[in-house]
Amino acid sequence: MTAKERIANALAAATDTKVFEMGYDHLRLAPAYFKEYFPDRKALIIADCNTWKVAGEEVYEYFLKEGLDISYYIIPDKEFHAEWKYVEDVERELAQAGAIAVSVGSGVINDLCKLASFHLGQQYLTIPTAASVDGYSSFGASISYQGLKQTFNCPAPLVIIADLGVIENAPAEMTAAGYADLAAKIPAGAEWMIADLFKTEPIIPKAWDILQNDIDELLDKGDISSIFEGLVLSGFAMQAARSSRPASCSDHLYSHILDMTHHTFKGKSQSHGFQVAIGTLLMCAVIDEFLKFDFSSIDPDKCSAQWPSLEEEQSRARQVCKDFVSPDLGYEMISKKYDDRQTVHRQLSDLKALWPEFKEKIRKQCYSFEKMERLLRESGAPYKPEMIGVSWSQLREMTPIVQVMRARINVFDLAKRAGVYDALVENTFSGLAQ
């Protein structure tokens, strides 16, 4: 299937975005699409000091030449993150101007515009400046609020205009971060298969097919247009699912913990993609070890009989998170995803009966640790935890929190139910330490 066909199929399944244009000399297209989809509205470019120079000012001039009512707001801080304060700033500027946002920037600016626009009951147009994240087209915005990295439900942009000339000139590390964010869909897909088996979040074919059918090809090519296409397709999959389930699972949670604990390396925060690279690599190692277990010999009666009560799980979650920035987070999430003994028995019985077939499906979906390490290294992304200032031992300490910090079923939940969680973690990290 060609890129044009993939994009057309994805747009047909997307719920929010109507236009996705990707090519060279595309900044000039912005005024025409703005007039078509936001007739008689004022435009407000939202950019930062860098993205204003690389694309914002040119877009502004194109709008003026077309006689459109436009102004701009440049976020003054040289370094900033997707935090609630900036959502409020953007929302205020849009409200005061009575304008539609034209987001010119990378993932942070896009998420700020996405949530601010939603708060104002309107849609927006986005012009990405780097192939760095999948959030450009995703349903939802990842924002730090009251110390927690949270995904707020809000519609994706109505129009996406990607100028490959601009994107190719972005710093190489941003493209490497985007490659890592795209690669995360590999283990995330495997964990979605587990949730599907457990009947907690069934796979949605139209969302799965948008990216997973072609992700191997896009990762193999590894050029900027393929990376950016894959990232945008990932966002369309999230639109179709109305959830981030098609794009992330445990791989992203390690990154969220680093964000929530204000992790820095050499005095700087690490990019979302670089942190996700290490989470992705780790989850490939976890799934390598997971596939070594023989779940065809599991005893569902014994496992379900030993399964703790809701109160016991809530207590464990409180203990796991007692020193975390959000001590109640695990309790809240475990309360949402807890299954009773009868359900656990059914889940494990299905796993036992389907194990040979299911094992092969997971094996085909997820790359080995060695393959993922090679791909990340070749892309310029981090392929060792020390490259972002953490260690395998620190990641091991985070793992109990990862298991409880979202209501989304993951491979660690399966291991808990099957009574092999401790062995899975021990085997994984012992192997990584060698």
Helices and strands as residue ranges (DSSP letters): H 3-13, E 19-23, G 27-29, H 30-37, E 42-48, H 49-51, I 52-56, H 57-65, E 70-75, H 84-97, E 99-105, H 107-119, E 125-128, G 135-137, E 141-145, E 148-152, E 159-163, H 164-168, H 172-183, H 185-197, H 205-212, H 215-221, H 224-241, H 250-260, E 264-265, E 268-269, H 272-290, G 295-297, H 300-305, H 310-320, H 329-337, H 341-365, H 369-379, G 385-388, H 392-404, H 411-418, H 421-433
